[in-house]
């Protein structure tokens, strides 16, 4: 309870000092909505025509979700002050949603009318349904997208991938990692070798794991089992 009281000092309504990044949530209608059991649909893309919508970065989320029934939900200001370039989530000055290298989401979002949303909530459910980013697996899933549940004490569960009807939150094609394209320049070639090596040595992000975890089946990490598939991918790239 003390943690919630401390965090509640965050002033979400004040946008002074914010540096907004254009939302990279996909523009397709089914790909920008998440369902809250008690609050209805939330829109992750269209805040201020996308300028203030959610941006899925390498390490953190930034921007605002809009709920017709609950107003704005803030996932972070994009200027994390914690270790490793992520939000510390220890006081009201540095709160937001972090992205681990395996794609799981951690931390807090703040709804001006509904309070705190815990992105670790789904992982603590039984069975565990953690909030996370799923890598694209064409043709069934051509875009990287969110999955799992988050929890709001005042609003219950929010489902990031409601499959009935099929609506979920997906990033756009430019943000979706492609197999072997470790530097995300749109090409698979020798320029991807050093980023692969760097990731293998400990610099993994959710994007590098999605691009480089090539062993069949993928295990959600980069290790020696991915080296030969990566080399094969480079040698057979068009």
N, C-alpha and C positions, 0 to 999 in steps of 0.2 A: 504494500500500500504506500509506503514511503516513497518508493521509486516512482509511482504514478503521480504523487503529489509534486515531486521535484520536476518531473518531465512536463507537468501541466503548466509550467511557467513559460513554455514556448508560445510566442505570439504568432499564430499562423496567419492572421489577417494582414500583418505588415509585410510588404514585399520589398521594402527598401534594402538594397544591396544584393538582391537576387540577380543572377545571370542566367537567363533562360536559354535552354537549348530546344530547338524545334522537336516536337514529339516524333519519335520513330516507331510508334505503334502503327500497325498496318491500317490503311484507310478503309478497307473493306468492312462493311457494316457488321458481319458476324465475327470479325476478328478484333474488335475493340471493346467488347462488353464482358463484364463479369456479373454474376448473379448473387445477390445477398438474400438469404432466406427471409429476412425481416425488413429489408430496405429496397428490394427490387433490383433493377438493372443499374449498373454503374458504367460510365463511359470513360475510358482511359486515354482517349485520343484528343478530344475536341475542345479542351479548355482554351479559350481565346483563339479560336480557329487553328488550334494545334500548337501555337507558340508556347502555351503554358501547360500543354498536356504532358503525360508521362513520357520520359525519355529513359530507355533502358541502356545504361552505360556498361562499361567494362566491369566496374566494381560496385556501382551504386545505382539506385533509381533517383529520378528527379522529377518534380512537377506535380500536377494536380489531377486527381480523378474527380469526375462530376457525378453526383447521384441526384436524380430528379427529386427524390423524396428526402434527401439528407444534406444536400449542398456539397461543399468542397471537402476533399480529402487530400492532404498534403503528404507525399511520400519522401520528401527531402528537398533541400535547396540546391543541391549540386555542388556544394563547397564543403565536403566532409573534413573534419579536423582530427579524426582518430588515426590510429596506427594503420599503416598500409594503404592510406588513401580512402578509408571508409569512415562512416559515421560512428562516433564513440557510443552514442545512446546511453550516456551516463548523466546528462543534464539537458535542460531545455535549449541550450545554445547549439547543440550538435546532434540532431535527431533525424533519423531517416531509415530507409531500407537498403541493406547491403546485399551484395551478390557474392556467394562463395564460388570457388573454382569449379565445384561440382554442379553449379547452377542453382543451389538452394538459396532461398531468400530469408534474410534475418533482419530483425529490428522492428521499428515502429513507424506507422503512419498516423496522422492526426486528422480527425474529422471535426470541423468547427461545431457541428451540432451533435456528434455522436461519440466524441472522445477518442481514445486510443485504439488502434487496430494493430494486433500483434501478428507479425508475419512468421513467427515461430510457432503459432498456435496449432497449425495442422500437423506439425511434426510430433506434437505432444498428445494428439488424439489417439484413440484406439478403434480401428487400426490407424497407424500413422499415415497421414496424407499431407506431406510437407509441401509448402509453397516452393515452387522451383521453376526453372527454365528448362524446357525440353528441347533438345537439339532437333533440327529438321531431319526427317527421314522420308524423302520423296519416294513414291508419288503421294503417299497417304498424308504426309505432313510436310508440305513444301516450305513452311516458314517455322522458325523457332518460336515457341509459344510458352505461355505460363500454364502451370498445372497446380493442382492441390488446393488447399484451403487456408484462409487466414481467419483470425478470431477477433471479434470486437465484444468487449464485456457488455456493452449496451445494445448490440445489434445481432449478436450471434455469428454464424458462419457466413463467409463470403467465398463462393466457389469460383476459382479462376478459370475453370474449364467446364462449363455446363454443356453436356453433350446431348441434352434433350430439352429444347432444341440445341443444335450444334452451334454454340457461341463460346468463344474464348478470347483471351487477350494474346495477340501475336505481334511480333516485331515485323518491320517491313523487310523486303528482300535485301536491301543494302546492309542491314544489320545482321541478317541471318548468316552464320558461318557456313562456308562451303568446304567439303572434304578436301584436305591437303592445302587449301589456300590459307596458310598460317598468318600471312601478313595482310590478308583481307583486301588485296588490291584488285581482285577480280580475275586473277590469272593463277594457274598452277605451274610453277617453274622453279628454277634454282634459287630464286629470291626467297622462297619459303623454307629453305633448309635451315638457315641460322635462327629464324623465329621458332622453328620446331626444336632445335637444340636448346635454345634459351628456355622454352617451356619445359623440356625434359629435365633441365637443371633446377627447376623450382619456380619458374615464373609463370605458372599456369593461371589462366583465367577461364571463365565459362566458355568464351569464344574459342580459345586455343584448344580446350578439351573437345568441343564440338567438331573442330576442324581436324584434330590430330588423333583422336581416339578411334583408330581404324581397325583394331583387332576384332575378329568375329567371335562372339557378339561383343559390342562395346561394353566396357566395364565402368565408364564414368571417370577414368583417370588416364594420364599419360604415363606409360612405362615401356620397358624394353620390348614388350609384346607388340607395340605399335610401330617399331622401327621398320621391320620388313614390309608391312603393309603400306607405310608411308613412302618408302623407296619405290615400291611397285606402283603406287599411285602417281608419283612423279614421272616415272618412266613410261607410263601408259596414258598420260594426260594428252588430250588433243592439242 
